[in-house]
């Protein structure tokens, strides 16, 4: 599941991007995947029916 995000982050580092940018892109890759139910777009709500943000900008 998270391998996709790590792979994309590593690819960004290899092209010379800043580490913070690579980490952010790696997280976004996981959060934007609707099949992953623990975070992001497909994330399950808390008992109070609120989604928990995982990355604050």
N, C-alpha and C positions, 0 to 999 in steps of 0.2 A: 504494500500500500504506500508506504512512505518512500520506497525505493525510487519511484518516479520523480518525486520532489528532490531527493538527494542527487539523482542523476542530472536533473536539469540545473541544479545549483552548481554542481561540479563542472558542468559544461560551461557555465557562465564564468566561473573562476578561470578556467583554461583559456578563455578568450580575453582575459585581462580586466574583467569587470570587478568593481569593488566588492569586498566580501559581504557587506551589508546588503547590497543589491542582490547578490547571488542567493543569500539566505532568504530574502523577501520573495524572490521569484520561486524558490523551492517550496516555500510555505504556500504560496498562492497556487502552485500546481496541485497540491494536495487539497487545499480548501475549495478549489473550483471544480473538483471531480464529484459529481452528484452521487456516485456509488459508494463513496466513503462516508459512513454515517457518524463518525466521531467528531468531525470538524467541518466548518465551512458550509458551502452551498447545500449539501445533503445532510448537514448536522442535525442530530436529534435535539429537541428542546429539553430544558431542565424541567423538574417537576412543576415549576411555576410557569411553564410554557414560554420561556424566553431563551433565545439562543445565546450562548456564551461567545463573546468575541475572543479570538485567539491571538490577534495581532492588532494593536492599536497604533494608529499613525497620528 
